Amino acid sequence: MDFDFPLRKIIHVDMDAFYASVEQHDNPELKGKPIAVGGGSKRGVVSAASYEARKFGVRSAMAGYIAKRNCPDLVFVKPRFDRYKEVSNSIRNIFFEYTDLVEPLSLDEAYLDVTENKKGNPSATLIAQEIRQKIFDSTGLTASAGISINKFIAKVASDYNKPNGQKTVNPEAVISFLEELDIRKFYGVGKVTAEKMYKLGIFTGKDLKKKSLEFLEETFGKSGKYYYYVVRGIHNSPVKPHRVPKSVGAERTFSENLSSEIFMLDKLENIAAELERRLQKSNISGKTITLKIKYSDFTLQTRSKTLPYFIGQKDLILETAKELLYQSPLQNSVRLLGISLANLNAEKKEEKSQEETISVQLQFDF
């Protein structure tokens, strides 16, 4: 099949229930048991759940007491982020044995461009198998992988045969794969967007493909263009070894709910100070400030403002955050506050936009 856009050999590696799996590996007594990394108290939140716990509906970001209610035998384990980072670094070193084009998304997942690789192996499928085996041999942990012509399809594919599996979407299978794909499986389509698409009669990629670019842009804004191109297999974003952050933020969960804005001002100052430190560390600033408010009933609200100039100083951040706080009345008592800065001066334009295409015809051994 001919494609009018660059073809690459991309692998998306995603560790299986990473935090929970590390805990089960380090403490054999936890193997086979439903565990949650996080707090089980009334204020606690689940950071990660083992597959045994997921069978009971336990998920990350779930309140600890709800998780315990769903799974009475749930074992809570305190997070050990230094340990997770240590394991993540050893996994990343395995990636670098094959390619320097590694783009980490988090501690437990990354993109690899193996179009040209250090092993001289023409098969991305075989490379993914080798990498997963090496990860298991060196860490005792399992990983899943997706392999295809671009980052979008590779990421979707990595979720297909979880845990401890992989899926390759060959160039000639891309279109049929995307057309048959449930719209909820499209990376970037969240629960709210999926419900909106359902109401419009969009249930699969094939349904989405029938919609014009104008319709999608009018209905979904900037995301409409993204949906239009990815459903056609077009996603030209290269693997970036040094990912430019889209935003930088800091947040705090409180031991007791706060019921008045007055009680939140000191908290916001501390959060703004932490955000300033993170910005200075990366030597970046931004224009768009977002205040994140999580209420006692776990509903989430965000309020944003874009300034005409870049800022990175605590005082200016705090001033805008206070303005956003008083923008409208609180809906309930508050359990978490966060401030983030986006529209950063470190952001760079893509080397090629999705509309810029070049004609190539490659026979890939996937």
Buried (B, 14 or more C-beta within 10 A) or exposed (E): EEBEBBBBBBBBBBBBBBBBBBBBBEEEEBEEBBBBBBBBEEBBBBBBBBBBBBEBEBBBEBBBBBBBEBBEEBBBBEBBEEEBEEBBEEBBEBBEEBBEBBBBBEBBBBBBBBBEBEEEBBBBBBBBBBBBEBBEEEBEBBBBBBBBBBBBBBBBBBBBEBEEBBBBBBBEBBBEBBBEBEBBBBBEBEEEBBEBBEEBEBBBBBBBBEBEEEEBBEBBEEBBBBBBBBBBBBBBBBBBBEEEBEEBBBBBEBEEBBEEBEBBEEBBBBBBBBBBEBBEEEEBBBBBBBBBBBBBEBEEBEBBBEBEEBBBEBEBBBEBBBEBBEEEEBEBBBBBBBBBBBBBEBEEEEEBEBEEBEEEEEEBEB
